[in-house]
Amino acid sequence: MRNYRNQLERQNEIELKDLENSYNHGIQKLQQSKLLELDNLRSAYDVKISEEAESLDSKLQNIRGEAEKRVSLEKQSSEDELTKIRQSNQQRIDEYKKNGEMQIESLKKQLQADQDSIREQARKALKREREMSNHES
């Protein structure tokens, strides 16, 4: 009986060790499975972050491109407006010059006419004096 009992104990110990080994092996497989799943999640997360980063970078490039276009258009519009203002001012200056030259020409003609008139009056006065001096003599 004792022998039977020892044999039973040994068999139980062997079964217990087998169960422990099986349990430990199952836990190890479960841990490996969870680690693999965690690695897959990390990898998927990294891929998703990378995709989002690329998407955001693309959006940023588009926004920069649109902003550069707007700045370029605004700059061109400002330059066009400046050109119009310069042309308008140049036209005014040309008009003022033309009016000034016309006034100067008019004043020159008037001066010439006045000088001619004064000469004519002087000549008439001289002629009268000569006639008077000829009559007196």
C-alpha positions, 0 to 999 in steps of 0.5 A, a space after each residue: 500500500 505504501 508502494 501504491 501510495 508512493 506511486 500515486 504521489 509520483 504520478 500526481 507530481 508528474 501530472 502536476 508538473 505536466 499541468 504546470 508546464 502546460 500552464 506555463 507554456 500556455 501563458 508564454 504563448 499568450 504573452 507572445 501573442 499579446 506582444 505580437 498584437 502589441 507590435 502590430 498595433 504599434 506598427 499600424 499606429 506608426 503607419 497611421 501617424 505617418 499617413 496623417 503627417 503626409 496628409 497634413 504636409 500636403 495640406 500645408 503645401 497647398 495652403 502655402 501655394 494658395 497663399 503665395 498665389 494670393 500674395 502674387 495677385 495682390 502684388 500685381 494688383 498693387 503694381 497695376 494700381 501704382 502704374 495707373 496713378 503714375 500715368 494719371 499724374 504724368 498726364 496731369 503734369 503734361 497738361 500743366 506743362 501744356 497750359 503753362 507753355 500756352 500761357 507763356 506763348 500768349 504772354 509773349 504774343 501780348 508782349 510783342 503786340 504791346 511792344 509793336 504798339 509802343 513802337 508804333 506810338 513812338 513812331 507816330 509821336 516822332 512823326 508828329 514832332 518832326 511835322 511840328 518842327 517842320 511847321 515851325 521852321 
